[in-house]
Amino acid sequence: MLDIIIEKISKITLREDLNLFDKDEDILQSGLIDSFGYVQLLTALEDEFSIMIGEEEQFDNRLRTINGILKFCEEKLQNKK
């Protein structure tokens, strides 16, 4: 799942060096992704994992780091079962 998340971010940012990026660094504050890219990422995650990210969840701090995104998506998928 981590590879898929990194792939989605790579497509949005056009960066191929994300394996070197600190997975706990804030993707917005670091400038890795901007607000438009953030919306694109959330939509891509919803499509890829067939999950729904509600309006309030869009501001969940876990969605600001790659590791946080991973945990968030894992929880959403676990709760679908």
C-alpha positions as CSV (number, residue, x, y, z in Angstrom):
1,M,0.0,0.0,0.0
2,L,2.9,2.4,0.8
3,D,4.2,1.9,-2.8
4,I,0.8,2.9,-4.2
5,I,0.6,6.0,-2.0
6,I,4.1,7.0,-3.1
7,E,3.2,6.4,-6.7
8,K,0.1,8.6,-6.5
9,I,2.2,11.4,-4.9
10,S,4.9,11.0,-7.5
11,K,2.4,11.3,-10.4
12,I,1.0,14.5,-8.8
13,T,4.4,16.1,-8.0
14,L,6.3,14.7,-11.0
15,R,9.0,13.6,-8.6
16,E,10.7,10.3,-8.7
17,D,12.9,10.6,-5.6
18,L,10.2,10.1,-3.0
19,N,11.9,7.1,-1.5
20,L,14.5,9.6,-0.2
21,F,11.7,11.8,1.3
22,D,11.1,11.6,5.1
23,K,7.8,9.6,5.4
24,D,7.0,11.6,8.6
25,E,7.6,15.0,7.1
26,D,4.6,17.2,6.4
27,I,4.0,17.0,2.7
28,L,2.3,20.5,2.6
29,Q,4.7,22.4,4.8
30,S,7.7,20.9,3.0
31,G,6.4,22.1,-0.3
32,L,6.3,18.6,-1.7
33,I,2.6,19.1,-2.6
34,D,0.4,22.2,-2.8
35,S,-3.3,22.5,-1.9
36,F,-4.4,21.6,-5.4
37,G,-2.2,18.6,-5.4
38,Y,-3.5,17.7,-1.9
39,V,-7.1,17.6,-3.3
40,Q,-5.8,15.5,-6.3
41,L,-4.2,13.1,-3.8
42,L,-7.3,12.6,-1.7
43,T,-9.3,11.9,-4.8
44,A,-6.7,9.4,-6.1
45,L,-6.7,7.7,-2.7
46,E,-10.5,7.4,-2.7
47,D,-10.5,6.0,-6.2
48,E,-7.6,3.6,-5.6
49,F,-8.8,2.1,-2.3
50,S,-12.5,2.6,-2.8
51,I,-12.8,4.7,0.3
52,M,-14.6,7.9,1.2
53,I,-12.8,10.7,2.8
54,G,-15.4,13.0,4.4
55,E,-15.2,16.8,4.5
56,E,-14.0,16.8,8.2
57,E,-11.5,14.0,7.5
58,Q,-9.8,16.1,4.8
59,F,-8.2,18.1,7.7
60,D,-7.0,15.0,9.6
61,N,-3.4,15.6,10.5
62,R,-2.5,12.0,9.5
63,L,-3.1,13.0,5.9
64,R,-0.1,15.4,6.1
65,T,2.6,12.8,6.1
66,I,3.2,9.7,3.9
67,N,3.2,7.4,7.0
68,G,0.1,9.1,8.3
69,I,-1.7,8.6,4.9
70,L,-0.8,5.0,5.1
71,K,-2.2,4.5,8.6
72,F,-5.3,6.5,7.6
73,C,-6.0,4.4,4.5
74,E,-5.3,1.1,6.5
75,E,-7.9,2.2,9.1
76,K,-10.5,3.2,6.5
77,L,-10.1,-0.2,4.8
78,Q,-10.2,-2.1,8.1
79,N,-13.5,-0.3,9.0
80,K,-15.0,-1.3,5.7
81,K,-14.9,-5.0,6.7
